[in-house]
Amino acid sequence: MTLILIFLPIVAAAFVGLLDDPRAEAAKRTALGVALFTLIASLGVYLAYPVSFGGFVSEFKLAWLPLVGSSLHVGLDGLSLPFIALTPLLTAVSVLASWRKTDKGFFALMLLLQGALVGVFAALDLIVFFVFFELVLVPMYFMIALWGYEQRRYAAVKFLIYSLVGSVFMLAAMLATAYLAAPALGRVSFDYLDLVSVAGYLALLPAAGWLFWGFALAFLIKLPAVPLHTWLPHAHTQAPTAGSIFLAGLLLKMGGYGLIRFNLALFPGELERFANLLAVVALVSIVYGAYVTLAQRDLKRLIANSSVNHMGYVLLGIASMTAVGLHGAVYQMVAHGVITGLMFLMVGLLADRTHTREIAAMKGVYNAAPILGGVLWLALLGGLGLPGLAGFLGEFQSLWGGFLADVTRPYVWVAVFGIVILAGAMLWTIQRVLLGKAEGALDDLNPVEVAAAAPLVFLAVLLGLVPAALTPWIDAGVQPLLTLVQEVLK
Protein backbone atom coordinates (compact mmCIF):
# COMPACT_ATOMS: atom_id res chain seq x y z
CA MET A 1 0.00 0.00 0.00
CA THR A 2 2.84 2.40 0.80
CA LEU A 3 4.24 2.03 -2.71
CA ILE A 4 0.82 2.81 -4.18
CA LEU A 5 0.52 5.96 -2.06
CA ILE A 6 3.93 7.12 -3.27
CA PHE A 7 4.13 6.09 -6.90
CA LEU A 8 0.52 6.25 -8.12
CA PRO A 9 0.52 10.08 -8.01
CA ILE A 10 3.95 10.18 -9.67
CA VAL A 11 2.83 7.88 -12.50
CA ALA A 12 -0.41 9.86 -12.81
CA ALA A 13 1.64 13.07 -13.06
CA ALA A 14 3.47 11.65 -16.08
CA PHE A 15 0.16 10.55 -17.59
CA VAL A 16 -1.38 13.99 -17.11
CA GLY A 17 1.68 15.64 -18.62
CA LEU A 18 1.34 13.53 -21.78
CA LEU A 19 -2.39 14.16 -22.25
CA ASP A 20 -3.61 16.07 -25.28
CA ASP A 21 -5.70 18.28 -23.06
CA PRO A 22 -5.50 22.00 -23.98
CA ARG A 23 -8.18 23.03 -21.45
CA ALA A 24 -6.89 20.69 -18.71
CA GLU A 25 -10.36 19.23 -18.17
CA ALA A 26 -9.09 15.65 -18.10
CA ALA A 27 -5.99 16.71 -16.16
CA LYS A 28 -7.89 18.27 -13.28
CA ARG A 29 -10.32 15.36 -13.06
CA THR A 30 -7.46 12.86 -13.10
CA ALA A 31 -5.61 14.80 -10.41
CA LEU A 32 -8.71 15.01 -8.23
CA GLY A 33 -9.50 11.33 -8.74
CA VAL A 34 -5.98 10.21 -7.82
CA ALA A 35 -5.93 12.50 -4.79
CA LEU A 36 -9.28 11.19 -3.54
CA PHE A 37 -8.35 7.56 -4.17
CA THR A 38 -5.07 7.88 -2.28
CA LEU A 39 -6.86 9.83 0.48
CA ILE A 40 -9.32 6.97 0.97
CA ALA A 41 -6.47 4.44 0.89
CA SER A 42 -4.40 6.40 3.41
CA LEU A 43 -7.39 6.81 5.71
CA GLY A 44 -7.91 3.05 5.51
CA VAL A 45 -4.33 2.44 6.64
CA TYR A 46 -4.68 5.16 9.28
CA LEU A 47 -7.82 3.69 10.81
CA ALA A 48 -6.51 0.11 10.60
CA TYR A 49 -3.19 0.99 12.25
CA PRO A 50 -2.78 -0.90 15.55
CA VAL A 51 -2.08 2.04 17.85
CA SER A 52 -0.98 -0.30 20.65
CA PHE A 53 1.66 -1.80 18.34
CA GLY A 54 3.84 1.26 17.94
CA GLY A 55 5.81 -0.08 14.99
CA PHE A 56 5.90 0.17 11.21
CA VAL A 57 3.18 -1.27 8.99
CA SER A 58 2.85 -1.64 5.23
CA GLU A 59 6.64 -1.97 5.04
CA PHE A 60 8.37 -2.62 1.75
CA LYS A 61 12.08 -3.22 1.29
CA LEU A 62 13.90 -3.89 -1.97
CA ALA A 63 17.63 -3.83 -2.66
CA TRP A 64 18.22 -0.66 -4.66
CA LEU A 65 21.89 0.31 -4.36
CA PRO A 66 23.38 -2.72 -2.58
CA LEU A 67 26.96 -1.66 -3.25
CA VAL A 68 26.47 1.43 -1.08
CA GLY A 69 24.11 -0.16 1.45
CA SER A 70 20.91 1.58 0.35
CA SER A 71 17.54 -0.03 -0.31
CA LEU A 72 14.09 1.14 -1.27
CA HIS A 73 12.74 0.84 2.26
CA VAL A 74 9.44 2.50 3.13
CA GLY A 75 6.89 2.04 5.87
CA LEU A 76 4.26 3.80 7.96
CA ASP A 77 4.00 4.38 11.70
CA GLY A 78 2.10 6.60 14.10
CA LEU A 79 4.47 9.50 13.47
CA SER A 80 4.18 9.45 9.68
CA LEU A 81 0.55 8.38 9.20
CA PRO A 82 -1.08 11.74 10.07
CA PHE A 83 1.07 13.44 7.42
CA ILE A 84 0.53 10.60 4.95
CA ALA A 85 -3.24 11.18 5.24
CA LEU A 86 -2.96 14.97 5.23
CA THR A 87 -0.98 15.00 1.97
CA PRO A 88 -3.66 13.68 -0.44
CA LEU A 89 -6.30 15.69 1.41
CA LEU A 90 -4.48 18.96 0.79
CA THR A 91 -3.76 17.85 -2.77
CA ALA A 92 -7.49 17.40 -3.38
CA VAL A 93 -8.17 20.80 -1.79
CA SER A 94 -5.50 22.39 -3.98
CA VAL A 95 -6.94 20.83 -7.14
CA LEU A 96 -10.41 22.15 -6.31
CA ALA A 97 -8.97 25.57 -5.46
CA SER A 98 -7.33 25.60 -8.92
CA TRP A 99 -10.36 24.33 -10.82
CA ARG A 100 -10.43 27.35 -13.14
CA LYS A 101 -6.85 26.85 -14.30
CA THR A 102 -6.37 25.53 -17.81
CA ASP A 103 -2.75 24.35 -17.66
CA LYS A 104 -2.36 20.59 -17.47
CA GLY A 105 1.23 21.03 -16.30
CA PHE A 106 0.03 22.69 -13.12
CA PHE A 107 -2.02 19.64 -12.16
CA ALA A 108 0.80 17.28 -13.12
CA LEU A 109 3.12 19.17 -10.77
CA MET A 110 0.62 18.85 -7.93
CA LEU A 111 0.50 15.08 -8.37
CA LEU A 112 4.29 14.85 -8.52
CA LEU A 113 4.49 16.94 -5.36
CA GLN A 114 2.00 14.69 -3.60
CA GLY A 115 3.97 11.54 -4.40
CA ALA A 116 7.27 13.10 -3.36
CA LEU A 117 5.84 14.32 -0.05
CA VAL A 118 4.43 10.90 0.80
CA GLY A 119 7.85 9.48 -0.05
CA VAL A 120 9.48 11.86 2.43
CA PHE A 121 7.16 10.82 5.25
CA ALA A 122 7.37 7.09 4.43
CA ALA A 123 11.11 6.71 3.73
CA LEU A 124 13.06 4.36 6.01
CA ASP A 125 16.36 4.71 4.19
CA LEU A 126 18.45 7.86 4.33
CA ILE A 127 19.23 7.94 0.61
CA VAL A 128 15.58 7.33 -0.30
CA PHE A 129 14.58 10.09 2.11
CA PHE A 130 17.08 12.45 0.49
CA VAL A 131 15.85 11.64 -3.03
CA PHE A 132 12.24 12.42 -2.14
CA PHE A 133 13.29 15.43 -0.05
CA GLU A 134 14.96 16.88 -3.14
CA LEU A 135 12.22 15.78 -5.53
CA VAL A 136 9.78 17.96 -3.59
CA LEU A 137 11.77 21.02 -4.69
CA VAL A 138 11.18 20.45 -8.41
CA PRO A 139 7.39 20.84 -8.65
CA MET A 140 7.32 23.48 -5.92
CA TYR A 141 9.90 25.59 -7.75
CA PHE A 142 8.01 25.48 -11.03
CA MET A 143 4.62 26.10 -9.40
CA ILE A 144 5.99 29.34 -7.96
CA ALA A 145 8.18 30.36 -10.91
CA LEU A 146 5.60 29.73 -13.65
CA TRP A 147 2.23 30.35 -11.99
CA GLY A 148 3.09 32.80 -9.22
CA TYR A 149 2.67 36.56 -8.97
CA GLU A 150 4.86 39.49 -10.08
CA GLN A 151 8.09 38.57 -8.25
CA ARG A 152 7.61 34.83 -8.68
CA ARG A 153 11.04 34.06 -10.15
CA TYR A 154 12.90 35.82 -7.35
CA ALA A 155 10.80 33.98 -4.76
CA ALA A 156 11.27 30.62 -6.49
CA VAL A 157 15.04 31.00 -6.78
CA LYS A 158 15.34 32.11 -3.15
CA PHE A 159 13.29 29.10 -2.04
CA LEU A 160 15.48 26.81 -4.14
CA ILE A 161 18.80 28.23 -2.92
CA TYR A 162 17.86 28.03 0.75
CA SER A 163 16.63 24.46 0.31
CA LEU A 164 19.69 23.31 -1.62
CA VAL A 165 22.12 24.80 0.90
CA GLY A 166 20.43 22.85 3.68
CA SER A 167 20.35 19.72 1.55
CA VAL A 168 24.12 19.82 0.95
CA PHE A 169 24.78 19.72 4.69
CA MET A 170 22.16 17.01 5.21
CA LEU A 171 23.64 14.79 2.48
CA ALA A 172 27.12 15.18 3.95
CA ALA A 173 25.76 14.25 7.38
CA MET A 174 23.97 11.21 5.95
CA LEU A 175 27.08 9.92 4.22
CA ALA A 176 29.22 10.48 7.30
CA THR A 177 26.67 8.84 9.60
CA ALA A 178 26.50 5.68 7.50
CA TYR A 179 30.28 5.53 7.20
CA LEU A 180 30.94 6.10 10.91
CA ALA A 181 28.25 3.61 11.95
CA ALA A 182 29.76 0.84 9.81
CA PRO A 183 32.06 -0.57 12.54
CA ALA A 184 29.09 -1.08 14.85
CA LEU A 185 26.90 -2.60 12.14
CA GLY A 186 29.61 -4.61 10.41
CA ARG A 187 28.73 -3.00 7.08
CA VAL A 188 27.81 0.33 5.55
CA SER A 189 24.06 0.85 5.73
CA PHE A 190 21.77 3.80 5.10
CA ASP A 191 18.79 1.93 6.54
CA TYR A 192 17.06 4.03 9.18
CA LEU A 193 16.26 1.08 11.45
CA ASP A 194 19.85 -0.16 11.27
CA LEU A 195 21.19 3.25 12.26
CA VAL A 196 18.65 3.68 15.05
CA SER A 197 19.79 0.35 16.49
CA VAL A 198 23.30 1.79 16.98
CA ALA A 199 22.23 5.22 18.24
CA GLY A 200 24.15 4.55 21.44
CA TYR A 201 27.32 4.02 19.42
CA LEU A 202 26.69 7.17 17.38
CA ALA A 203 26.35 9.15 20.60
CA LEU A 204 29.96 8.32 21.49
CA LEU A 205 31.42 9.58 18.21
CA PRO A 206 33.49 12.80 18.44
CA ALA A 207 31.74 14.00 15.29
CA ALA A 208 28.23 13.47 16.70
CA GLY A 209 27.65 17.20 17.10
CA TRP A 210 28.62 17.92 13.51
CA LEU A 211 26.36 15.14 12.26
CA PHE A 212 23.49 16.48 14.35
CA TRP A 213 23.80 19.97 12.88
CA GLY A 214 24.17 18.65 9.35
CA PHE A 215 20.68 17.19 9.63
CA ALA A 216 19.30 20.01 11.76
CA LEU A 217 20.28 22.83 9.41
CA ALA A 218 18.25 21.38 6.54
CA PHE A 219 15.24 20.84 8.78
CA LEU A 220 15.43 24.25 10.47
CA ILE A 221 15.40 25.89 7.04
CA LYS A 222 12.29 23.95 6.10
CA LEU A 223 10.55 24.56 9.45
CA PRO A 224 11.45 27.50 9.11
CA ALA A 225 13.18 28.88 12.20
CA VAL A 226 14.53 32.40 12.60
CA PRO A 227 16.96 33.48 11.12
CA LEU A 228 16.64 30.84 8.38
CA HIS A 229 13.07 31.86 7.56
CA THR A 230 13.47 34.71 5.09
CA TRP A 231 12.63 32.58 2.05
CA LEU A 232 9.14 31.84 3.41
CA PRO A 233 7.32 35.21 3.17
CA HIS A 234 8.51 35.69 -0.42
CA ALA A 235 7.57 32.15 -1.45
CA HIS A 236 4.11 32.36 0.11
CA THR A 237 3.36 35.82 -1.19
CA GLN A 238 4.33 34.98 -4.77
CA ALA A 239 3.02 31.39 -4.92
CA PRO A 240 -0.38 30.57 -6.40
CA THR A 241 -3.04 29.50 -3.92
CA ALA A 242 -2.32 25.80 -4.38
CA GLY A 243 1.39 26.44 -3.89
CA SER A 244 0.75 28.25 -0.61
CA ILE A 245 -1.47 25.42 0.61
CA PHE A 246 1.27 22.89 -0.12
CA LEU A 247 3.97 25.08 1.39
CA ALA A 248 2.19 25.81 4.65
CA GLY A 249 0.31 22.57 4.97
CA LEU A 250 3.04 20.08 4.09
CA LEU A 251 6.49 21.39 3.14
CA LEU A 252 7.06 23.09 6.49
CA LYS A 253 6.17 19.82 8.20
CA MET A 254 9.17 18.16 6.56
CA GLY A 255 11.31 20.22 8.93
CA GLY A 256 9.59 19.25 12.17
CA TYR A 257 9.16 15.66 11.04
CA GLY A 258 12.84 15.39 10.15
CA LEU A 259 13.97 16.79 13.51
CA ILE A 260 11.95 14.14 15.33
CA ARG A 261 12.61 11.24 12.97
CA PHE A 262 16.35 11.78 12.56
CA ASN A 263 17.82 14.25 15.06
CA LEU A 264 15.91 12.91 18.05
CA ALA A 265 16.21 9.24 17.11
CA LEU A 266 19.82 9.15 15.91
CA PHE A 267 21.40 11.84 18.10
CA PRO A 268 19.36 12.22 21.30
CA GLY A 269 22.46 13.11 23.29
CA GLU A 270 23.24 15.99 20.95
CA LEU A 271 19.64 17.16 21.03
CA GLU A 272 19.84 17.24 24.81
CA ARG A 273 23.18 19.04 24.60
CA PHE A 274 21.88 21.73 22.24
CA ALA A 275 18.34 21.92 23.67
CA ASN A 276 19.03 25.30 25.23
CA LEU A 277 20.13 26.78 21.89
CA LEU A 278 17.16 25.27 20.06
CA ALA A 279 14.83 26.66 22.72
CA VAL A 280 16.28 30.13 22.17
CA VAL A 281 15.71 29.78 18.42
CA ALA A 282 12.16 28.59 19.11
CA LEU A 283 11.49 31.54 21.40
CA VAL A 284 12.80 34.06 18.88
CA SER A 285 10.67 32.43 16.16
CA ILE A 286 7.56 32.58 18.34
CA VAL A 287 7.90 36.21 19.40
CA TYR A 288 9.41 37.54 16.17
CA GLY A 289 6.89 35.68 14.02
CA ALA A 290 3.99 37.13 16.02
CA TYR A 291 5.39 40.66 16.04
CA VAL A 292 6.08 40.71 12.29
CA THR A 293 2.60 39.30 11.64
CA LEU A 294 1.14 42.28 13.47
CA ALA A 295 2.91 44.68 11.11
CA GLN A 296 1.83 43.16 7.78
CA ARG A 297 -0.29 44.96 5.22
CA ASP A 298 -0.52 42.05 2.76
CA LEU A 299 -3.01 39.44 3.97
CA LYS A 300 -1.12 36.54 2.44
CA ARG A 301 2.18 37.74 3.89
CA LEU A 302 0.49 38.06 7.28
CA ILE A 303 -0.45 34.38 7.25
CA ALA A 304 3.02 33.42 6.03
CA ASN A 305 4.69 35.17 8.96
CA SER A 306 2.22 33.65 11.41
CA SER A 307 3.59 30.26 10.33
CA VAL A 308 7.00 31.24 11.73
CA ASN A 309 5.27 31.75 15.08
CA HIS A 310 3.30 28.51 14.87
CA MET A 311 6.29 26.38 13.92
CA GLY A 312 8.27 27.94 16.77
CA TYR A 313 6.02 26.01 19.15
CA VAL A 314 6.91 22.84 17.27
CA LEU A 315 10.62 23.49 17.83
CA LEU A 316 10.03 24.31 21.50
CA GLY A 317 8.17 21.03 22.01
CA ILE A 318 10.96 19.08 20.32
CA ALA A 319 13.64 20.86 22.36
CA SER A 320 11.85 19.89 25.58
CA MET A 321 12.37 16.17 24.77
CA THR A 322 9.31 15.40 26.91
CA ALA A 323 6.43 13.14 25.92
CA VAL A 324 3.97 16.02 26.20
CA GLY A 325 6.20 18.39 24.26
CA LEU A 326 6.83 15.97 21.40
CA HIS A 327 3.17 15.05 21.29
CA GLY A 328 2.30 18.73 21.13
CA ALA A 329 4.84 19.33 18.37
CA VAL A 330 3.28 16.67 16.13
CA TYR A 331 -0.27 17.77 16.98
CA GLN A 332 0.68 21.37 16.23
CA MET A 333 2.10 20.41 12.84
CA VAL A 334 -1.06 18.57 11.80
CA ALA A 335 -3.33 21.32 13.12
CA HIS A 336 -1.23 23.99 11.43
CA GLY A 337 -1.47 22.13 8.14
CA VAL A 338 -5.26 22.13 8.39
CA ILE A 339 -5.81 25.67 9.67
CA THR A 340 -3.16 27.48 7.65
CA GLY A 341 -4.15 25.53 4.56
CA LEU A 342 -7.69 26.78 5.13
CA MET A 343 -6.48 30.36 5.63
CA PHE A 344 -4.49 30.35 2.41
CA LEU A 345 -7.41 28.79 0.55
CA MET A 346 -9.79 31.52 1.69
CA VAL A 347 -7.31 34.35 1.14
CA GLY A 348 -6.57 33.05 -2.35
CA LEU A 349 -10.27 32.89 -3.22
CA LEU A 350 -10.79 36.36 -1.75
CA ALA A 351 -7.86 37.80 -3.72
CA ASP A 352 -9.28 36.29 -6.92
CA ARG A 353 -12.46 38.27 -6.29
CA THR A 354 -11.01 41.56 -5.08
CA HIS A 355 -7.80 41.49 -7.19
CA THR A 356 -5.81 42.64 -4.17
CA ARG A 357 -4.24 41.21 -1.04
CA GLU A 358 -3.88 44.58 0.70
CA ILE A 359 -5.70 44.53 4.03
CA ALA A 360 -6.48 48.25 3.76
CA ALA A 361 -8.41 47.61 0.53
CA MET A 362 -10.64 44.96 2.09
CA LYS A 363 -13.64 45.60 4.30
CA GLY A 364 -16.93 43.98 5.18
CA VAL A 365 -16.17 40.62 3.57
CA TYR A 366 -18.42 38.78 6.02
CA ASN A 367 -21.42 40.97 5.15
CA ALA A 368 -20.79 40.77 1.41
CA ALA A 369 -20.01 37.03 1.25
CA PRO A 370 -21.14 35.30 4.48
CA ILE A 371 -19.82 31.82 3.67
CA LEU A 372 -16.39 32.99 2.53
CA GLY A 373 -16.19 35.46 5.40
CA GLY A 374 -17.40 32.93 7.95
CA VAL A 375 -14.86 30.30 6.93
CA LEU A 376 -12.04 32.86 6.93
CA TRP A 377 -13.21 34.03 10.36
CA LEU A 378 -13.04 30.47 11.69
CA ALA A 379 -9.60 29.95 10.14
CA LEU A 380 -8.21 33.14 11.69
CA LEU A 381 -9.60 32.16 15.09
CA GLY A 382 -7.95 28.78 14.66
CA GLY A 383 -4.72 30.55 13.79
CA LEU A 384 -4.72 32.46 17.07
CA GLY A 385 -5.19 29.20 18.99
CA LEU A 386 -8.79 29.57 20.14
CA PRO A 387 -9.82 26.69 22.45
CA GLY A 388 -12.24 24.39 20.68
CA LEU A 389 -10.35 24.61 17.40
CA ALA A 390 -7.37 22.55 16.26
CA GLY A 391 -4.74 25.21 16.88
CA PHE A 392 -5.12 25.28 20.65
CA LEU A 393 -4.12 21.78 21.74
CA GLY A 394 -0.80 21.61 19.92
CA GLU A 395 0.35 24.99 21.22
CA PHE A 396 -0.76 24.19 24.75
CA GLN A 397 0.97 20.82 24.84
CA SER A 398 4.17 22.24 23.33
CA LEU A 399 4.24 24.97 25.98
CA TRP A 400 3.39 22.54 28.76
CA GLY A 401 6.10 20.15 27.60
CA GLY A 402 8.53 23.07 27.55
CA PHE A 403 7.50 23.97 31.09
CA LEU A 404 8.08 20.41 32.33
CA ALA A 405 11.69 20.38 31.09
CA ASP A 406 14.18 22.34 33.17
CA VAL A 407 16.18 23.51 30.16
CA THR A 408 13.20 25.01 28.31
CA ARG A 409 11.08 26.21 31.25
CA PRO A 410 12.49 29.78 31.39
CA TYR A 411 11.62 30.33 27.74
CA VAL A 412 7.98 29.34 28.14
CA TRP A 413 7.24 32.44 30.21
CA VAL A 414 8.41 34.69 27.37
CA ALA A 415 6.83 32.54 24.65
CA VAL A 416 3.41 33.27 26.14
CA PHE A 417 3.78 36.85 24.90
CA GLY A 418 3.92 35.43 21.38
CA ILE A 419 0.42 34.04 21.89
CA VAL A 420 -0.87 37.44 23.00
CA ILE A 421 0.76 39.32 20.11
CA LEU A 422 -0.45 36.84 17.48
CA ALA A 423 -3.97 36.89 18.93
CA GLY A 424 -3.94 40.66 18.58
CA ALA A 425 -2.80 40.39 14.97
CA MET A 426 -5.51 37.88 14.06
CA LEU A 427 -8.30 39.77 15.85
CA TRP A 428 -7.22 43.03 14.24
CA THR A 429 -7.28 41.31 10.86
CA ILE A 430 -10.81 40.06 11.52
CA GLN A 431 -11.87 43.59 12.40
CA ARG A 432 -10.32 45.18 9.32
CA VAL A 433 -11.16 42.54 6.70
CA LEU A 434 -14.38 40.87 7.80
CA LEU A 435 -16.34 43.49 9.73
CA GLY A 436 -17.84 46.76 8.63
CA LYS A 437 -19.78 47.69 5.52
CA ALA A 438 -18.62 46.24 2.22
CA GLU A 439 -17.73 48.77 -0.45
CA GLY A 440 -19.01 46.63 -3.30
CA ALA A 441 -20.56 43.31 -4.27
CA LEU A 442 -18.58 40.14 -3.66
CA ASP A 443 -19.40 36.67 -4.97
CA ASP A 444 -19.71 34.06 -2.26
CA LEU A 445 -18.17 30.59 -2.48
CA ASN A 446 -19.44 28.41 -5.30
CA PRO A 447 -20.09 24.67 -4.81
CA VAL A 448 -16.57 23.64 -5.90
CA GLU A 449 -15.01 26.10 -3.45
CA VAL A 450 -17.31 24.94 -0.66
CA ALA A 451 -16.22 21.37 -1.38
CA ALA A 452 -12.58 22.46 -1.08
CA ALA A 453 -13.11 24.21 2.25
CA ALA A 454 -15.51 21.74 3.90
CA PRO A 455 -13.03 18.99 4.91
CA LEU A 456 -10.61 21.53 6.39
CA VAL A 457 -13.40 23.20 8.37
CA PHE A 458 -14.49 19.78 9.62
CA LEU A 459 -10.96 18.85 10.71
CA ALA A 460 -10.34 22.24 12.32
CA VAL A 461 -13.32 21.62 14.58
CA LEU A 462 -12.81 17.86 15.01
CA LEU A 463 -9.18 18.17 16.11
CA GLY A 464 -10.17 20.94 18.49
CA LEU A 465 -12.97 19.02 20.18
CA VAL A 466 -12.00 15.36 19.71
CA PRO A 467 -8.24 15.01 20.16
CA ALA A 468 -8.68 11.23 20.32
CA ALA A 469 -8.99 11.36 16.53
CA LEU A 470 -5.23 11.94 16.45
CA THR A 471 -3.58 11.41 19.84
CA PRO A 472 -3.43 7.57 19.87
CA TRP A 473 -1.49 7.58 16.59
CA ILE A 474 0.91 10.26 17.81
CA ASP A 475 1.46 8.31 21.03
CA ALA A 476 2.23 5.18 19.01
CA GLY A 477 4.84 7.10 17.04
CA VAL A 478 6.41 9.13 19.85
CA GLN A 479 6.63 6.58 22.67
CA PRO A 480 9.04 4.17 20.92
CA LEU A 481 11.32 7.11 20.17
CA LEU A 482 11.24 8.23 23.80
CA THR A 483 12.05 4.69 24.92
CA LEU A 484 15.04 4.69 22.57
CA VAL A 485 16.14 8.11 23.84
CA GLN A 486 16.01 6.95 27.44
CA GLU A 487 18.10 3.87 26.63
CA VAL A 488 20.75 5.96 24.87
CA LEU A 489 20.92 8.66 27.54
CA LYS A 490 20.90 6.46 30.63
Secondary structure as UniProt FT lines:
FT   HELIX           2..18
FT   TURN            22..23
FT   HELIX           25..48
FT   TURN            51..53
FT   STRAND          57..65
FT   HELIX           66..68
FT   STRAND          70..76
FT   TURN            78..80
FT   HELIX           81..97
FT   TURN            98..100
FT   HELIX           104..122
FT   HELIX           126..135
FT   HELIX           137..147
FT   TURN            150..151
FT   HELIX           152..185
FT   HELIX           192..197
FT   HELIX           199..203
FT   TURN            206..207
FT   HELIX           208..222
FT   TURN            223..224
FT   TURN            226..227
FT   HELIX           231..238
FT   HELIX           241..246
FT   HELIX           247..251
FT   HELIX           252..258
FT   HELIX           259..264
FT   HELIX           265..266
FT   HELIX           268..273
FT   HELIX           275..294
FT   HELIX           299..320
FT   HELIX           323..354
FT   HELIX           359..361
FT   HELIX           365..368
FT   HELIX           370..383
FT   TURN            384..385
FT   TURN            387..388
FT   HELIX           390..404
FT   TURN            406..408
FT   HELIX           409..429
FT   HELIX           430..434
FT   HELIX           447..465
FT   HELIX           467..469
FT   HELIX           471..489
//
